[in-house]
Amino acid sequence: MIHVLLCSTIALLACSAAPIPGGHWKLVWNYEFDLRRLDLSKWTVADTDGRAMYSGEWNFYNPDDVAVRDGKLLLQTRDYPDGKRITQPYSSGRVSTQDKFSFLYGKVEIRAKLPGTRGLWPAIWMLPADGSWPPEIDVMEHLGHLPRRDFMTFHFGSRRSQLQDQSKFDGPDFTADYHVFSLEWSPGLLRWLVDGVERKVITSNVPDKAMYLIINTAMGGDWAGAPDKTTVMPQYFLVDYVRVYQHHK
């Protein structure tokens, strides 16, 4: 997600298949959004008080744009009203499990319906719990003007020598219905799946530190590009559930 810190060199890693460890997946953490309000003992809601979180973005993160409705997490992106003491023209929602839940190895599974319009940049991603960067694992990234494209990215290396491996999958219109975005993470293996079908595998430089989850929508930014006259607001990123599994023998 942090494309303002994009790598100076793009690495193409070996993508040969690696075996999944023995045993079966055991559910260790989940959130089904079946309460009227978000449980703040499990989630951190971003509030950037009118400031862009990363350079290049046109939005700030506002708790008012995070809600639970009809059993779904709703992250809204909208024009922010004129006349307010805010530097950014858009506000949006962002939640994470930072300081609430992190894990080392496992399977992340998120069922979501994506927003879509020019300039929009929704993402599901992971950062180290110790505050370091890289690594970063982007389970799903989407550009609003490309409704059928899912990006899967791994950032690695160091702050001075930042590298990435990115793949794309062109499938159905991800803004039209719910789809399941998954990542399987074990020693020496990262495996991305969309609706249960493998779409990307990495077996090199796999991180070995605990990470937490982030779900957000950015507007604009160095990668998504600026909104234009075709951009339609408001937009909604809807999440049905978040589930984390680990191997159990």
Sequence and secondary structure as in RCSB ss.txt:
>XXXX:A:sequence
MIHVLLCSTIALLACSAAPIPGGHWKLVWNYEFDLRRLDLSKWTVADTDGRAMYSGEWNFYNPDDVAVRDGKLLL
QTRDYPDGKRITQPYSSGRVSTQDKFSFLYGKVEIRAKLPGTRGLWPAIWMLPADGSWPPEIDVMEHLGHLPRRD
FMTFHFGSRRSQLQDQSKFDGPDFTADYHVFSLEWSPGLLRWLVDGVERKVITSNVPDKAMYLIINTAMGGDWAG
APDKTTVMPQYFLVDYVRVYQHHK
>XXXX:A:secstr
  GGG  SEE           SSEEEEEEEE   SSS  TTT EE   TTS SSTTBSEEE GGGEEEETTEEEE
EEEE  TTSS SSSEEE EEE TTT  BSSEEEEEEEE   STTEEEEEEEEETTS  S EEEEEE  TT TTEE
EEEEEEE SSSEEEEEEEEE S TTTS EEEEEEEETTEEEEEETTEEEEEE SS   S EEEEEEEEEB TTT 
   TT  S EEEEEEEEEEEEEE 
